[in-house]
Amino acid sequence: MAQPVHSVLFDSNADPNAYYNQQPSSGDNLQFYSSTYGDSYNPSYYGNAPPGPQANMQSGNNFDYARPVGSFWSAFGTGGFDDEPPLLEELGINFQHIRAKSMAVLNPFKPVASNIMDDADMAGPLLFILMFGVFLRITGKSHFGYIYGVGVLGMVSIFLILNMMSQTGIDWSRTASVLGYCLLPMVMLSGFSVVLQLGSAIGFILSVVSILWCTFSSSGMFTSVLHMNEQRFLVAYPVGLFYACFALMTVF
């Protein structure tokens, strides 16, 4: 005979304890899974576990918690992870590339590789522009506004000229990168202006040499990247005017 169903929520006369304390009848034939979890549980296994980072998982996995904690400077490296580039490289700052491009500017007679500007980083140009402005500021010439104005206007003008002259074209980032890296001789001239008076004949010669140096290096990079070796003199003319403006800032 089936037992009556009582509602512990709506039947105010029913005793909830009586409902939950009912013993299952033998006629239900309920079968339960016999678990051995309580037999295999060992509290000492968890109580004697090694503390914190020194703990290793006891299962079949080879996961290790014993990796040492890195210092502050490890954030600028790989951090111990495989195939992870350094943080500075992720930000576009690669000192090896900066050094290679700077050496290509300092040695303009060496053939320039056509893939030298595949990564148009701006770290080197920004560094050289900052050094140029700081050297001028040391000599008492605060030309940061002129540097910014001439740099942006000259970059846009040369970008348009090169895209009209070449068949493949060039983007603005590579244009700015080449012009910025080839400003290195002009940065050296501004450094000389700290200890020398560029208003003399020696200063005039150094200024002309710096303009020719910057022009020769930048025109070589542009013609190598754009495959315009026959038009190098046409490329050198607007680029030379661009660097002549920076030389005027340095001398005067």
C-alpha positions in Angstrom: 0.0 0.0 0.0 1.4 3.3 -1.0 2.2 5.9 1.6 0.4 9.2 1.5 2.3 12.1 0.2 2.7 15.0 2.6 3.8 18.5 1.8 6.1 20.0 4.3 5.6 23.4 2.7 1.9 23.7 2.6 0.6 21.2 5.3 0.7 23.1 8.5 -0.3 20.1 10.6 2.4 17.9 9.3 5.6 17.4 11.2 8.7 17.9 8.9 10.9 15.8 11.1 8.5 12.9 10.8 8.6 13.1 7.0 12.5 13.1 6.7 12.9 10.5 9.4 10.8 7.9 7.6 12.6 4.6 7.0 12.5 3.2 3.5 10.3 0.2 3.1 11.8 -3.1 2.2 9.6 -3.4 -0.8 11.3 -0.6 -2.7 14.3 -2.8 -3.5 16.6 0.3 -3.8 20.2 -0.5 -4.6 23.0 1.9 -3.8 26.5 2.0 -5.2 29.0 0.9 -2.6 31.8 3.5 -2.6 35.3 2.9 -1.2 36.2 6.6 -1.0 36.2 6.6 2.8 38.6 3.7 2.8 41.1 5.3 0.4 41.0 8.7 2.1 44.2 9.4 4.0 44.4 12.7 5.9 48.1 12.5 6.3 48.5 12.7 2.5 47.2 16.3 2.6 48.5 17.2 6.0 52.1 16.3 5.1 52.1 18.0 1.6 55.1 20.2 1.0 54.3 23.9 1.5 53.6 26.4 -1.3 55.9 26.7 -4.3 57.9 23.6 -3.4 54.9 21.3 -3.8 54.8 18.9 -6.8 51.6 17.1 -7.9 51.7 13.5 -7.0 49.6 12.4 -10.0 50.9 11.3 -13.3 51.2 14.9 -14.6 54.6 16.5 -14.6 53.4 19.9 -13.5 56.0 21.6 -11.3 55.3 24.4 -8.8 59.0 24.8 -8.0 59.6 27.5 -10.6 61.6 30.3 -9.0 60.0 33.7 -8.8 61.7 36.2 -11.1 62.9 39.6 -10.2 61.8 43.0 -11.6 64.2 42.9 -14.5 62.8 39.5 -15.6 59.8 41.4 -17.0 62.2 42.7 -19.7 63.3 39.2 -20.7 61.6 36.0 -21.6 60.6 35.3 -18.0 61.5 31.7 -18.3 58.7 30.8 -20.8 59.5 29.0 -24.0 59.2 30.8 -27.3 58.2 34.1 -25.7 59.8 37.3 -27.1 61.2 39.9 -24.6 58.9 42.7 -23.6 61.0 45.3 -25.3 60.8 43.4 -28.6 57.0 43.2 -28.2 57.0 47.0 -27.8 59.0 47.4 -31.0 62.3 48.1 -29.3 65.1 45.9 -30.6 68.6 47.1 -29.7 70.2 44.7 -32.2 68.1 46.3 -35.1 68.9 49.8 -33.8 72.6 49.0 -33.8 72.5 47.4 -37.3 70.7 50.4 -38.8 72.9 52.9 -37.0 76.0 51.1 -38.4 74.5 51.2 -41.9 74.1 55.0 -41.5 77.6 55.5 -40.2 79.1 53.5 -43.1 77.2 54.8 -46.1 79.6 53.2 -48.6 78.6 49.7 -47.6 75.8 48.2 -49.7 72.5 48.4 -48.0 70.3 45.3 -47.9 66.8 45.7 -49.4 65.2 44.2 -46.3 66.8 46.6 -43.8 63.5 48.4 -43.3 61.2 45.4 -43.0 60.6 46.3 -39.4 60.0 50.1 -39.4 60.7 50.7 -35.8 60.5 54.2 -34.4 62.6 53.7 -31.2 65.9 54.7 -32.9 64.5 57.8 -34.7 62.8 59.0 -31.5 66.0 58.6 -29.5 68.1 60.5 -32.1 65.5 63.3 -32.3 65.5 63.6 -28.5 69.3 63.7 -28.4 69.4 66.3 -31.1 67.0 68.5 -29.2 68.9 68.0 -25.9 72.2 69.0 -27.4 70.7 72.1 -28.9 69.1 72.9 -25.5 72.5 72.6 -23.8 73.9 75.3 -26.2 70.9 77.5 -25.3 68.7 76.9 -28.4 65.3 75.6 -27.5 64.1 74.4 -30.9 61.8 71.5 -30.0 58.9 73.1 -31.7 60.9 73.7 -34.9 62.2 70.1 -34.8 58.7 68.7 -34.5 57.3 71.0 -37.3 60.1 70.5 -39.8 60.2 66.8 -39.1 56.5 66.2 -39.6 56.3 68.5 -42.7 59.4 67.0 -44.2 58.3 63.5 -43.6 54.9 64.0 -45.2 56.5 65.8 -48.2 59.1 63.1 -48.9 56.5 60.4 -48.4 54.3 61.9 -51.1 57.3 62.4 -53.4 58.6 58.9 -53.1 55.1 57.4 -53.7 54.8 59.4 -56.9 58.2 58.4 -58.1 58.2 54.7 -57.3 56.0 51.9 -58.6 55.8 49.9 -55.4 55.4 52.8 -53.0 56.4 53.1 -49.3 54.4 53.6 -46.2 54.8 56.6 -43.8 56.3 54.5 -41.0 59.3 53.4 -43.2 59.7 56.9 -44.5 59.9 58.3 -41.0 62.2 55.5 -39.8 64.7 56.1 -42.6 64.7 59.8 -42.1 65.1 59.4 -38.4 67.9 56.9 -38.5 69.8 59.0 -41.1 69.6 62.0 -38.7 72.5 60.4 -36.7 75.3 62.5 -38.4 73.2 65.6 -37.6 73.0 64.5 -34.0 76.8 64.2 -34.0 77.0 67.8 -35.4 74.7 69.1 -32.6 77.0 67.3 -30.1 80.0 69.1 -31.6 78.2 72.4 -31.2 78.4 72.0 -27.4 82.2 72.3 -27.5 82.7 74.1 -30.8 81.5 77.4 -32.3 79.9 76.3 -35.6 79.8 79.9 -36.9 83.5 79.5 -37.9 84.9 77.9 -41.1 85.3 74.6 -39.2 81.6 74.7 -38.3 80.6 75.4 -41.9 82.7 72.5 -43.1 81.2 70.1 -40.5 77.7 71.3 -41.4 78.2 70.6 -45.1 79.7 67.2 -44.4 76.8 66.3 -42.1 74.2 67.3 -44.7 76.0 65.3 -47.4 76.4 62.3 -45.0 72.7 62.3 -44.0 71.6 62.7 -47.6 73.8 60.0 -49.0 72.8 57.5 -46.4 69.0 58.2 -46.6 69.0 58.3 -50.4 70.8 54.9 -50.5 68.3 53.3 -48.1 65.3 54.7 -50.1 66.6 53.6 -53.4 67.5 50.1 -52.0 64.1 49.6 -50.5 62.2 50.9 -53.5 64.6 49.6 -56.1 65.2 53.0 -57.6 68.9 53.0 -58.1 68.7 55.0 -61.3 66.8 57.8 -59.6 69.1 58.3 -56.5 70.0 61.9 -57.4 66.3 62.8 -57.7 65.6 61.2 -54.3 68.6 62.9 -52.8 67.5 66.5 -53.7 64.4 66.8 -51.4 66.1 64.7 -48.7 69.1 67.1 -48.8 66.8 70.1 -48.3 65.2 68.3 -45.4 68.5 67.8 -43.6 69.7 71.3 -44.4 66.9 72.7 -42.3 68.2 70.7 -39.3 71.7 72.0 -40.0 70.5 75.6 -39.9 68.9 74.9 -36.5 72.3 73.6 -35.3 74.4 76.5 -36.6 72.1 79.4 -35.9 
